[in-house]
């Protein structure tokens, strides 16, 4: 009997941007349009070479991220997606996402051509509905361009639209955040991501943070909880800390990351988790192009992680989702006792930060706000349990510990 193919995600990094946002710490290159043709050729060659290692897999999600993928000429995007469709086994109902910025998603005919090529989901970088807030963080589009981009996307008959928003922007208030979110909801996207602004070291915003009016942690928390409530009222289900969707429109590709499924990344800075190895390419466009040409690609990360050693990752990633952590999965997949974690989660239940599910436990919206500290404590509890069992084994005591 023929074995079913394993699911696989593909991520393609497009690092080109018209300008660099003040908060951005992703690998992106403004004013590098002259390298687009060479880079596309290198990506196609790398995709073709890598396909031989995915013979037992069926690609069910493809994600073009950046950077600004919609800045890449239409014919190059078609060539890249065409290479994937030709070289890999791709599911007929695969989710195929293109990240886009509003200013580069204005031509409905180009969007229609991309839909016909196979793209069926657009992730639009809106970030805010107020032009002043957009300028404050270096965004080059206006909200009027957001509205016209959505018109173009719908006219192109793309029916799966996600929008990204950021709260905690300089000078933003709770009322202005909710007002902007309300404006975006009138666009009727199928999916919304809401991210709290993070001031990352090395970004222009980091250098200027003392000179601008950034909302404090308490105000950001209020913004987050208010968004969770409003989006629930409007029919968007929260399925991960920052992500909300209408029924049937959760991001299937991002779900792979949170559930430790396999994916392959292509491009400088792209990450992969494939065949038990987690790795990432160096953030160097020219180095990547030459590496593909010469067969000498360089990695910034390379780590082989056996399944049984992914227990701590599972704790962290599962508790980011509304599905939460599964008692059965934890015990069966990782051969670890769940009881110590459950005892800790019960304490958080009493504080309103966690609640039981049919499968195990999940965090509440208030718990999501404290997820880093909650997960850190659970890691400590779990680490103590592992040490206890290892010490018992070293003594020759192989009884199941209470």
TIKE-387069 format. One record per residue (C-alpha): x, y, z; residue number from 1. Coordinates in pm, whole numbers, plus 50000, padded with zeros to 5 digits. Layout:
((X; Y; Z); NUM)
...
//
This chain:
((50000; 50000; 50000); 1)
((50139; 50339; 49900); 2)
((50231; 50557; 50197); 3)
((50064; 50901; 50208); 4)
((50295; 51194; 50154); 5)
((50388; 51404; 50456); 6)
((50275; 51769; 50456); 7)
((50536; 52036; 50392); 8)
((50542; 52415; 50391); 9)
((50765; 52631; 50171); 10)
((50876; 52981; 50264); 11)
((51036; 53211; 50004); 12)
((51206; 53524; 50132); 13)
((51192; 53833; 49911); 14)
((51422; 54086; 50081); 15)
((51357; 54392; 49864); 16)
((51188; 54705; 50002); 17)
((51133; 55060; 49881); 18)
((51239; 55185; 50224); 19)
((51321; 55042; 50566); 20)
((51063; 55096; 50840); 21)
((51201; 55239; 51163); 22)
((51103; 54932; 51370); 23)
((51205; 54662; 51122); 24)
((51473; 54410; 51217); 25)
((51392; 54160; 50940); 26)
((51646; 54108; 50665); 27)
((51533; 54356; 50401); 28)
((51719; 54575; 50153); 29)
((51592; 54914; 50032); 30)
((51703; 55040; 49690); 31)
((51835; 54702; 49574); 32)
((51596; 54654; 49281); 33)
((51890; 54601; 49045); 34)
((51951; 54261; 49206); 35)
((51599; 54128; 49154); 36)
((51668; 53939; 48830); 37)
((51983; 53767; 48962); 38)
((51812; 53683; 49288); 39)
((51507; 53533; 49119); 40)
((51732; 53318; 48901); 41)
((51921; 53198; 49209); 42)
((51598; 53118; 49395); 43)
((51464; 52917; 49100); 44)
((51788; 52720; 49085); 45)
((51783; 52655; 49460); 46)
((51419; 52547; 49454); 47)
((51491; 52308; 49168); 48)
((51792; 52159; 49347); 49)
((51609; 52121; 49680); 50)
((51300; 51954; 49532); 51)
((51483; 51620; 49507); 52)
((51489; 51599; 49886); 53)
((51112; 51640; 49918); 54)
((51005; 51330; 49730); 55)
((50799; 51189; 50016); 56)
((50622; 51519; 50084); 57)
((50323; 51711; 49956); 58)
((50348; 52088; 49978); 59)
((50025; 52222; 50125); 60)
((50134; 52578; 50210); 61)
((50357; 52827; 50028); 62)
((50442; 53167; 50173); 63)
((50623; 53454; 50000); 64)
((50742; 53687; 50277); 65)
((50980; 53975; 50307); 66)
((51075; 54247; 50269); 67)
((50806; 54340; 50024); 68)
((50730; 54047; 49790); 69)
((50474; 54255; 49597); 70)
((50763; 54482; 49492); 71)
((50907; 54198; 49286); 72)
((50790; 54221; 48921); 73)
((50491; 54007; 48836); 74)
((50686; 53788; 48591); 75)
((50946; 53705; 48855); 76)
((50680; 53603; 49106); 77)
((50516; 53387; 48839); 78)
((50853; 53222; 48761); 79)
((50917; 53146; 49127); 80)
((50575; 53001; 49196); 81)
((50581; 52816; 48865); 82)
((50911; 52652; 48963); 83)
((50761; 52532; 49291); 84)
((50447; 52400; 49121); 85)
((50658; 52221; 48859); 86)
((50930; 52077; 49082); 87)
((50742; 51987; 49400); 88)
((50430; 51783; 49459); 89)
((50181; 52058; 49553); 90)
((49835; 51990; 49694); 91)
((49546; 52113; 49480); 92)
((49406; 52309; 49774); 93)
((49742; 52448; 49888); 94)
((49735; 52784; 50065); 95)
((49964; 53017; 49866); 96)
((50028; 53353; 50032); 97)
((50187; 53672; 49900); 98)
((50284; 53945; 50145); 99)
((50212; 54289; 49999); 100)
((50243; 54651; 50098); 101)
((49954; 54879; 50000); 102)
((50157; 55108; 49773); 103)
((50271; 54811; 49562); 104)
((49931; 54639; 49542); 105)
((49733; 54894; 49343); 106)
((49709; 54724; 49002); 107)
((49416; 54481; 48999); 108)
((49521; 54335; 48663); 109)
((49862; 54239; 48802); 110)
((49694; 54089; 49109); 111)
((49457; 53896; 48884); 112)
((49756; 53757; 48691); 113)
((49912; 53645; 49018); 114)
((49586; 53478; 49121); 115)
((49577; 53294; 48790); 116)
((49938; 53187; 48849); 117)
((49826; 53024; 49175); 118)
((49843; 53280; 49455); 119)
((49522; 53263; 49658); 120)
((49595; 53460; 49976); 121)
((49722; 53815; 50031); 122)
((49877; 53937; 50357); 123)
((49860; 54317; 50349); 124)
((50091; 54528; 50567); 125)
((49845; 54793; 50684); 126)
((49992; 54857; 51034); 127)
((49769; 55160; 51110); 128)
((49470; 55352; 50977); 129)
((49617; 55692; 51062); 130)
((49866; 55857; 50823); 131)
((50042; 56037; 51109); 132)
((50108; 55709; 51290); 133)
((50229; 55550; 50968); 134)
((50478; 55832; 50910); 135)
((50595; 55810; 51272); 136)
((50736; 55461; 51209); 137)
((50858; 55519; 50855); 138)
((50578; 55357; 50656); 139)
((50555; 55508; 50307); 140)
((50192; 55426; 50226); 141)
((49877; 55614; 50322); 142)
((49550; 55470; 50447); 143)
((49386; 55581; 50122); 144)
((49628; 55343; 49947); 145)
((49521; 55067; 50187); 146)
((49159; 55117; 50082); 147)
((49243; 55123; 49711); 148)
((49465; 54814; 49750); 149)
((49176; 54623; 49905); 150)
((48951; 54731; 49617); 151)
((49215; 54601; 49373); 152)
((49255; 54275; 49565); 153)
((48883; 54210; 49563); 154)
((48848; 54310; 49198); 155)
((49118; 54054; 49119); 156)
((48888; 53798; 49287); 157)
((49126; 53718; 49570); 158)
((48896; 53609; 49850); 159)
((49141; 53539; 50132); 160)
((49279; 53866; 50267); 161)
((49482; 53908; 50585); 162)
((49585; 54245; 50726); 163)
((49866; 54319; 50970); 164)
((49822; 54587; 51236); 165)
((50055; 54722; 51505); 166)
((49945; 54866; 51839); 167)
((50164; 55066; 52076); 168)
((50281; 55307; 51806); 169)
((50435; 55645; 51903); 170)
((50164; 55877; 52030); 171)
((49889; 55616; 51994); 172)
((49609; 55610; 52252); 173)
((49361; 55339; 52340); 174)
((49079; 55529; 52168); 175)
((49282; 55596; 51852); 176)
((49384; 55228; 51836); 177)
((49023; 55111; 51860); 178)
((48910; 55374; 51611); 179)
((49172; 55256; 51362); 180)
((49085; 54891; 51419); 181)
((48720; 54977; 51355); 182)
((48815; 55142; 51025); 183)
((49008; 54834; 50916); 184)
((48714; 54610; 51004); 185)
((48502; 54796; 50748); 186)
((48737; 54648; 50484); 187)
((48609; 54303; 50587); 188)
((48937; 54108; 50580); 189)
((48913; 53736; 50645); 190)
((49212; 53743; 50880); 191)
((49371; 54002; 51111); 192)
((49708; 53996; 51287); 193)
((49762; 54242; 51573); 194)
((50119; 54282; 51695); 195)
((50245; 54495; 51983); 196)
((50527; 54726; 51876); 197)
((50864; 54589; 51981); 198)
((51159; 54825; 51988); 199)
((51441; 54600; 51869); 200)
((51803; 54685; 51935); 201)
((51983; 54802; 51622); 202)
((51677; 54958; 51458); 203)
((51638; 55335; 51405); 204)
((51343; 55331; 51644); 205)
((51566; 55191; 51919); 206)
((51799; 55489; 51889); 207)
((51507; 55735; 51902); 208)
((51290; 55570; 52169); 209)
((51375; 55824; 52441); 210)
((51268; 56109; 52213); 211)
((50925; 55976; 52119); 212)
((50604; 55911; 52311); 213)
((50572; 55532; 52323); 214)
((50276; 55374; 52506); 215)
((50389; 55191; 52819); 216)
((50334; 54821; 52887); 217)
((50007; 54879; 53073); 218)
((49859; 55078; 52785); 219)
((49975; 54818; 52533); 220)
((49805; 54551; 52745); 221)
((49481; 54751; 52746); 222)
((49503; 54789; 52367); 223)
((49552; 54416; 52325); 224)
((49264; 54310; 52547); 225)
((49033; 54566; 52387); 226)
((49122; 54431; 52043); 227)
((49056; 54072; 52152); 228)
((48711; 54174; 52276); 229)
((48619; 54382; 51971); 230)
((48736; 54120; 51722); 231)
((48540; 53848; 51902); 232)
((48230; 54066; 51878); 233)
((48287; 54101; 51502); 234)
((48319; 53726; 51443); 235)
((48697; 53682; 51443); 236)
((48817; 53382; 51642); 237)
((49148; 53418; 51820); 238)
((49354; 53112; 51737); 239)
((49699; 53240; 51842); 240)
((49828; 53522; 52063); 241)
((49834; 53776; 51779); 242)
((49610; 53619; 51516); 243)
((49235; 53627; 51453); 244)
((49032; 53481; 51169); 245)
((48687; 53426; 51034); 246)
((48585; 53059; 51035); 247)
((48801; 52860; 50794); 248)
((49058; 53137; 50734); 249)
((49328; 53074; 50995); 250)
((49674; 53087; 50839); 251)
((49761; 52729; 50756); 252)
((50125; 52816; 50690); 253)
((50187; 52995; 51019); 254)
((50006; 52713; 51197); 255)
((50294; 52489; 51091); 256)
((50537; 52699; 51293); 257)
((50325; 52679; 51607); 258)
((50265; 52305; 51579); 259)
((50622; 52198; 51492); 260)
((50538; 52083; 51141); 261)
((50803; 52071; 50869); 262)
((50885; 52358; 50634); 263)
((51173; 52461; 50407); 264)
((51287; 52822; 50368); 265)
((51464; 52974; 50069); 266)
((51658; 53300; 50057); 267)
((51898; 53490; 50285); 268)
((51784; 53479; 50645); 269)
((51519; 53214; 50572); 270)
((51469; 52940; 50830); 271)
((51386; 52572; 50781); 272)
((51273; 52289; 51005); 273)
((51306; 51981; 50789); 274)
((51416; 51623; 50842); 275)
((51493; 51680; 51210); 276)
((51725; 51974; 51133); 277)
((51658; 52339; 51209); 278)
((51871; 52582; 51011); 279)
((51887; 52933; 50868); 280)
((52083; 53091; 50584); 281)
((52311; 53386; 50645); 282)
((52150; 53728; 50599); 283)
((52357; 53815; 50293); 284)
((52196; 53860; 49951); 285)
((52516; 53844; 49747); 286)
((52647; 53555; 49956); 287)
((52324; 53366; 49895); 288)
((52331; 53422; 49517); 289)
((52694; 53314; 49493); 290)
((52632; 53023; 49728); 291)
((52360; 52887; 49502); 292)
((52577; 52935; 49193); 293)
((52882; 52767; 49348); 294)
((52707; 52511; 49569); 295)
((52852; 52669; 49884); 296)
((52555; 52806; 50075); 297)
((52640; 52924; 50426); 298)
((52423; 52883; 50733); 299)
((52396; 53107; 51036); 300)
((52223; 52826; 51227); 301)
((52231; 52447; 51196); 302)
((52103; 52218; 51467); 303)
((51985; 51860; 51462); 304)
((51712; 51814; 51723); 305)
((51569; 51466; 51795); 306)
((51192; 51453; 51844); 307)
((51212; 51365; 52213); 308)
((51419; 51679; 52278); 309)
((51152; 51913; 52139); 310)
((50941; 51898; 52451); 311)
((51029; 52251; 52567); 312)
((50951; 52391; 52222); 313)
((50616; 52219; 52230); 314)
((50534; 52379; 52566); 315)
((50620; 52726; 52435); 316)
((50455; 52704; 52094); 317)
((50137; 52521; 52194); 318)
((50065; 52775; 52467); 319)
((50076; 53052; 52207); 320)
((49764; 52901; 52050); 321)
((49403; 52888; 52158); 322)
((49415; 52508; 52121); 323)
((49674; 52504; 52396); 324)
((49885; 52217; 52523); 325)
((49761; 51860; 52490); 326)
((49817; 51617; 52774); 327)
((49801; 51319; 52537); 328)
((50044; 51465; 52282); 329)
((50291; 51568; 52551); 330)
((50298; 51230; 52719); 331)
((50285; 51013; 52406); 332)
((50511; 51213; 52174); 333)
((50774; 51327; 52423); 334)
((50748; 51050; 52684); 335)
((50722; 51304; 52967); 336)
((50486; 51333; 53263); 337)
((50226; 51606; 53230); 338)
((50122; 51614; 53595); 339)
((50388; 51865; 53713); 340)
((50289; 52109; 53436); 341)
((49923; 52062; 53517); 342)
((49982; 52149; 53882); 343)
((50146; 52476; 53777); 344)
((49870; 52555; 53527); 345)
((49608; 52503; 53797); 346)
((49774; 52779; 53995); 347)
((49749; 53007; 53695); 348)
((49385; 52908; 53653); 349)
((49314; 53050; 54000); 350)
((49463; 53382; 53881); 351)
((49256; 53387; 53560); 352)
((49554; 53325; 53331); 353)
((49483; 52966; 53221); 354)
((49188; 52735; 53180); 355)
((49142; 52363; 53113); 356)
((49033; 52226; 52776); 357)
((48914; 51882; 52670); 358)
((49271; 51799; 52560); 359)
((49470; 51981; 52826); 360)
((49521; 52350; 52902); 361)
((49529; 52687; 52728); 362)
((49609; 53043; 52830); 363)
((49339; 53309; 52851); 364)
((49384; 53648; 52676); 365)
((49517; 53788; 53006); 366)
((49746; 53487; 53025); 367)
((49873; 53554; 52672); 368)
((49997; 53892; 52796); 369)
((50213; 53711; 53053); 370)
((50298; 53414; 52831); 371)
((50675; 53467; 52843); 372)
((50690; 53449; 53223); 373)
((50433; 53167; 53243); 374)
((50622; 52958; 52987); 375)
((50952; 53028; 53168); 376)
((50806; 52890; 53491); 377)
((50666; 52584; 53312); 378)
((51009; 52522; 53160); 379)
((51161; 52535; 53507); 380)
((50901; 52295; 53645); 381)
((50956; 52062; 53352); 382)
((51334; 52086; 53384); 383)
((51318; 51991; 53750); 384)
((51101; 51691; 53664); 385)
((51347; 51574; 53397); 386)
((51640; 51612; 53635); 387)
((51456; 51420; 53904); 388)
((51391; 51129; 53668); 389)
((51749; 51131; 53538); 390)
((51886; 51117; 53892); 391)
((51650; 50830; 53973); 392)
((51767; 50641; 53664); 393)
((52130; 50700; 53760); 394)
((52056; 50537; 54097); 395)
((51907; 50240; 53917); 396)
((51557; 50328; 54035); 397)
((51342; 50267; 53730); 398)
((51009; 50283; 53907); 399)
((50764; 50545; 53776); 400)
((50815; 50840; 54002); 401)
((50507; 50990; 54173); 402)
//
